[in-house]
């Protein structure tokens, strides 16, 4: 799968909002055909410094699609835009 069809979730192992966002992505992932990479911000000090208060964050490349809760419309708009 190409990099443009991959979303990244900046997450924390102990974060229930993170687990909820990842679970909410699953039906969209099946429907729209993209991969999800989960990155634990606590393992990367530079990411933790940038995103700490916003986690979970859903990124398309370097672009934030949403944080805290899944914005399904933003995900759909992203994939419509890239085709």
The 8 nearest C-alpha neighbors of each residue, nearest first, counted from 0:
[[1, 4, 2, 34, 33, 5, 3, 32],
 [2, 0, 4, 3, 5, 33, 34, 6],
 [1, 3, 5, 4, 0, 60, 6, 34],
 [2, 4, 1, 5, 60, 59, 81, 6],
 [5, 3, 33, 2, 1, 34, 0, 6],
 [6, 4, 34, 2, 3, 33, 35, 7],
 [5, 7, 35, 59, 58, 36, 34, 8],
 [8, 6, 36, 58, 35, 57, 37, 9],
 [9, 7, 57, 37, 56, 10, 38, 36],
 [10, 8, 38, 56, 55, 40, 39, 37],
 [9, 11, 39, 55, 17, 8, 38, 54],
 [10, 12, 39, 14, 13, 40, 41, 17],
 [11, 13, 14, 10, 39, 17, 18, 15],
 [12, 14, 11, 15, 17, 18, 10, 16],
 [15, 13, 17, 11, 16, 12, 18, 10],
 [14, 16, 18, 17, 19, 13, 12, 20],
 [17, 15, 19, 18, 14, 20, 67, 55],
 [18, 16, 55, 20, 14, 15, 19, 10],
 [17, 19, 15, 21, 16, 20, 22, 14],
 [20, 18, 16, 22, 17, 21, 23, 15],
 [19, 21, 23, 17, 22, 18, 69, 68],
 [20, 22, 24, 18, 23, 19, 17, 25],
 [21, 23, 19, 24, 20, 25, 18, 26],
 [22, 24, 20, 21, 25, 19, 26, 69],
 [25, 23, 21, 27, 22, 26, 28, 20],
 [24, 26, 28, 22, 27, 23, 29, 21],
 [27, 25, 29, 28, 24, 30, 23, 22],
 [28, 26, 30, 24, 29, 25, 31, 23],
 [27, 29, 25, 32, 33, 26, 31, 30],
 [30, 28, 26, 27, 32, 31, 25, 33],
 [29, 31, 27, 28, 32, 26, 33, 25],
 [32, 30, 28, 27, 29, 33, 78, 75],
 [33, 31, 28, 29, 30, 34, 4, 27],
 [34, 32, 4, 28, 5, 31, 35, 6],
 [33, 35, 5, 6, 4, 36, 28, 32],
 [36, 34, 6, 5, 7, 37, 33, 8],
 [35, 37, 7, 8, 6, 38, 34, 5],
 [36, 38, 8, 7, 9, 35, 10, 39],
 [39, 37, 9, 10, 40, 8, 36, 7],
 [38, 40, 10, 11, 41, 42, 9, 37],
 [41, 39, 47, 42, 43, 46, 10, 9],
 [40, 42, 39, 43, 47, 44, 11, 46],
 [43, 41, 40, 39, 44, 47, 38, 46],
 [42, 44, 40, 46, 41, 45, 47, 39],
 [45, 43, 47, 46, 48, 41, 42, 40],
 [44, 46, 48, 47, 43, 49, 40, 50],
 [47, 45, 49, 48, 43, 40, 44, 50],
 [46, 48, 51, 40, 44, 50, 45, 49],
 [47, 49, 45, 46, 51, 50, 44, 43],
 [50, 48, 46, 47, 51, 45, 52, 44],
 [49, 51, 47, 53, 52, 46, 48, 54],
 [52, 50, 47, 53, 54, 48, 49, 46],
 [51, 53, 50, 54, 49, 47, 55, 48],
 [52, 54, 50, 51, 55, 66, 56, 67],
 [55, 53, 56, 51, 52, 10, 9, 67],
 [54, 56, 17, 10, 67, 9, 66, 53],
 [55, 57, 66, 54, 9, 8, 65, 53],
 [58, 56, 8, 65, 64, 7, 63, 66],
 [59, 57, 63, 7, 62, 64, 6, 60],
 [58, 60, 6, 62, 61, 63, 7, 64],
 [59, 61, 62, 58, 6, 3, 7, 5],
 [62, 60, 59, 58, 63, 7, 64, 57],
 [63, 61, 59, 58, 60, 64, 57, 65],
 [62, 64, 58, 65, 57, 59, 61, 56],
 [63, 65, 58, 57, 73, 62, 59, 74],
 [66, 64, 57, 63, 70, 56, 69, 68],
 [65, 67, 56, 55, 68, 53, 57, 54],
 [68, 66, 55, 54, 16, 56, 53, 69],
 [69, 67, 66, 20, 70, 65, 16, 55],
 [70, 68, 20, 71, 65, 23, 66, 67],
 [71, 69, 73, 72, 65, 68, 74, 64],
 [70, 72, 74, 73, 69, 75, 27, 24],
 [73, 71, 75, 74, 70, 76, 77, 69],
 [72, 74, 76, 70, 71, 75, 64, 77],
 [75, 73, 77, 71, 76, 72, 78, 70],
 [74, 76, 72, 78, 77, 73, 79, 71],
 [75, 77, 79, 73, 74, 78, 72, 80],
 [78, 76, 74, 80, 75, 79, 73, 81],
 [79, 77, 81, 80, 75, 76, 82, 74],
 [78, 80, 76, 82, 77, 81, 75, 74],
 [79, 81, 77, 78, 82, 76, 75, 74],
 [80, 82, 78, 79, 77, 3, 76, 4],
 [81, 79, 80, 78, 77, 4, 76, 3]]
